[in-house]
Amino acid sequence: MRRLQDEFFKDTDLRLVTITVDPERDQPEELSKYAAGYEADSDRWLFLTDPTKSKDKIYPLINGSFLMPVQEAQGELRAPGFEFIHTNNILLVDEHGVVQGKWLSTDEAEFSQLRRELKKRLKKVQNGS
């Protein structure tokens, strides 16, 4: 995400958005520390949580609207640092909240595809189409 911020999000109206899957722990103070570790530009890269510390709004958004599986790990799967099961995907969401694409952030080939898609979309915006 930091690479995307530096390459694409400096002089545009586009935003990077990170949504926590652990709102109980990841409140604004904690997310601010996390953002600082990535040198996130707070005008361009938003870190979202639920201030009520509830998953009741976040999980339906991630699981339902974004069709991304997320759940709390149970039993043997639950260990420190592995309390939640989720993907490492980056979604491209348009101004209407519609997912336009999904790429695995840990796969360089997919990350390159995402970069190409962002370049294409930025070019369209700059050309006024």
C-alpha positions in Angstrom: 0.0 0.0 0.0 2.9 2.3 0.8 4.2 1.8 -2.8 0.8 2.7 -4.2 0.6 5.8 -2.1 4.0 7.0 -3.3 3.4 6.2 -6.9 -0.3 7.1 -7.5 -1.9 9.0 -4.6 0.1 12.2 -4.2 -1.7 14.6 -6.6 -5.1 12.9 -7.1 -8.5 12.8 -5.4 -8.0 9.0 -5.0 -7.8 7.6 -1.5 -6.2 4.5 0.0 -8.4 3.0 2.7 -7.4 0.4 5.2 -10.2 -1.2 7.3 -9.4 -3.0 10.5 -10.8 -6.5 11.1 -10.1 -6.0 14.8 -11.9 -2.8 15.9 -11.8 -3.9 19.6 -8.0 -3.4 19.6 -7.5 -1.2 16.6 -8.9 2.1 17.8 -7.7 5.5 16.3 -4.6 5.8 18.6 -3.4 2.3 17.6 -4.2 2.9 13.9 -2.3 6.2 14.0 0.8 4.3 15.2 0.4 1.7 12.4 -0.1 4.5 9.8 3.1 6.3 11.1 5.0 3.1 10.6 4.1 3.1 6.9 4.6 6.9 6.6 1.0 7.1 5.5 -0.1 10.5 4.2 -3.2 11.1 6.4 -4.8 13.2 3.6 -4.6 10.3 1.1 -4.5 7.1 3.2 -7.3 6.5 5.6 -7.4 3.9 8.4 -10.9 3.0 9.5 -12.3 1.4 12.5 -15.6 1.3 14.5 -15.3 3.6 17.5 -17.8 1.4 19.4 -15.3 -1.4 19.1 -17.9 -3.6 17.4 -17.5 -5.9 14.4 -21.3 -5.6 13.7 -20.8 -2.9 11.0 -17.3 -3.8 9.7 -17.8 -7.5 9.1 -21.0 -7.1 7.0 -19.2 -4.5 4.9 -16.1 -6.7 4.3 -17.9 -10.0 4.0 -21.0 -8.7 2.2 -20.4 -5.6 0.2 -16.8 -6.4 -0.6 -17.2 -10.2 -0.7 -14.0 -10.7 1.2 -14.0 -13.4 3.9 -13.1 -12.3 7.4 -13.8 -14.1 10.7 -12.3 -14.6 14.1 -10.0 -17.6 14.3 -11.2 -20.4 16.6 -9.5 -23.3 18.4 -6.1 -24.3 17.3 -6.1 -21.7 14.5 -6.2 -18.9 17.1 -2.8 -17.8 18.2 -1.2 -14.4 19.2 -1.0 -12.4 16.0 -3.4 -14.8 14.2 -6.7 -14.0 15.9 -8.4 -13.2 12.6 -8.7 -15.0 9.3 -8.7 -12.6 6.3 -7.2 -12.1 2.9 -4.4 -9.8 1.9 -6.3 -8.5 -1.1 -6.4 -4.9 -2.3 -9.7 -3.8 -3.7 -10.3 -1.0 -6.2 -13.6 0.6 -5.2 -15.2 3.3 -7.4 -16.8 6.5 -6.2 -20.2 4.6 -5.9 -18.7 2.0 -3.5 -18.7 -0.7 -6.3 -15.7 -3.1 -6.3 -14.0 -2.7 -9.7 -11.2 -5.2 -9.1 -9.3 -7.3 -6.6 -5.6 -8.1 -6.4 -3.5 -10.2 -3.9 -1.1 -7.7 -2.4 1.5 -10.3 -1.7 1.7 -11.5 -5.3 4.0 -9.4 -7.4 2.3 -10.3 -10.7 -1.1 -9.3 -9.3 0.4 -6.2 -7.8 1.8 -5.2 -11.2 -1.7 -5.8 -12.7 -3.1 -3.4 -10.1 -0.5 -0.8 -10.9 -1.4 -1.0 -14.6 -5.1 -0.7 -13.8 -4.5 2.4 -11.7 -2.4 4.0 -14.4 -5.1 3.3 -17.0 -7.8 4.8 -14.7 -5.7 7.8 -13.8 -5.1 8.5 -17.5 -8.8 8.4 -18.2 -9.4 10.9 -15.3 -6.7 13.2 -16.6 -8.1 13.1 -20.1 -11.6 13.9 -18.8 -13.2 10.7 -19.9 
